[in-house]
Each structure stands twice: as C-alpha cells, then as structure tokens.
Amino acid sequence: MDTAGSIHILDRCPFIGPNVRDRSSMTKFGAILRALTATATASTLLTAAAAFAPPADAAPSGDFDWPLHPRPRVVRAFDNPEHDWLPGHRGVDLGGVPDEAVLSAGAGVVVFAGTVAGKPVVSVDHPGGLRTTYEPVTARVTPGQRVGRGTVVGTLEPGHPGCITPVAACLHWGLRRDREYLDPLGLVRVAPVRLEPVGG
C-alpha cells in the first residue's frame, strides 16, 4: 500500500501478469498468449481431422476404381516372373458372374476390343502411359472410344483358365506401363491382399 492508500496487486503478484506499466512486457506477454492460442487451435484441428479421416479400407477415392461392382474377391494374385519368357500371372483374377458388367477402371481411350488367342479382350489406355486390360470380356465399346471411370466396356464371360471351382466367372484384370507389367491392385491401393485358395 502506498501513501495514497492504494494496493498495486500486479506489482506484488508476478504470477498474475507482467507490470502493466511496462509496455515491452505487455507486448511479449501478448505474443506468448497468441502463440499458445494458435498451438491449441492447430492441435484441436489435427485431432478433429484424425477423428473424421476415412478408414484404411474405404472405397478408392483416386483416379481408378474396381472394374467389377460390388467390390470383387481376388481369387488369384499378380505374379510377375523375373524374365518375360518364364511362366507367371501378369494380372489378377477377380471373382464375378457370367454376363456381369465390366467397367473401365479409369478414364481413357479404348485401344483394342476384339479377340486374342481365342479370348475376347478389351484394352484401355490411360494418362501416364498406363494400359488396363480386361478378359474374357465381350466388348460393348469400340477402338478410339473415350471412356470414363466406371464406363461399361463389356460383359464378363465364363471359362477363364485358373478360375477356382466355386466362382462362376473370373475377370483377368491386367495393367502395363509401356512393356512393363504391373500389379493392378496398386490402382485401388489394396493392402493387405486376401487371397482365396487356388486349388478346388
């Protein structure tokens, strides 16, 4: 208490705040408060984003999607051999039913719709040098036709070699970049892959 009878609470209680008469201290104190508020706000936003993030197994949200709907079972995995002349499985087999609609996995241009070695095949070129192939598929599109993701390119036929007994028909879905074969499941970011037994 001074001679005037007033009490300087802020001067005697440093934990409450800085000296109100010290402009420099007030400026620093305000900056600290603003920094703490910004940090708390950022932390709150990050927590909210994590809470509302889609699960890891959510439907693909990129440029590509499954060529069969609903999401099919993978009945045979991609198995790229070390050398071109060795046996392997240059694509994946997806379980389906005869006459099921086969969809373009992404936007592109049909480059082939016909028969290869007695099997009906549709091929679509996509940006970035990618090409997807679909067999055995009776085409509903023609070469040169532009398609979008989800456009029906044909209907699934039965009789694909290696299709396991309980599955009525299998779509062999392939992917290449130039001459290099790639796993098409990478287009839909599937992990982990759950396989069905190959044996009957």
Disulfide bonds with the S-S distance in Angstrom:
Cys163-Cys170 2.09
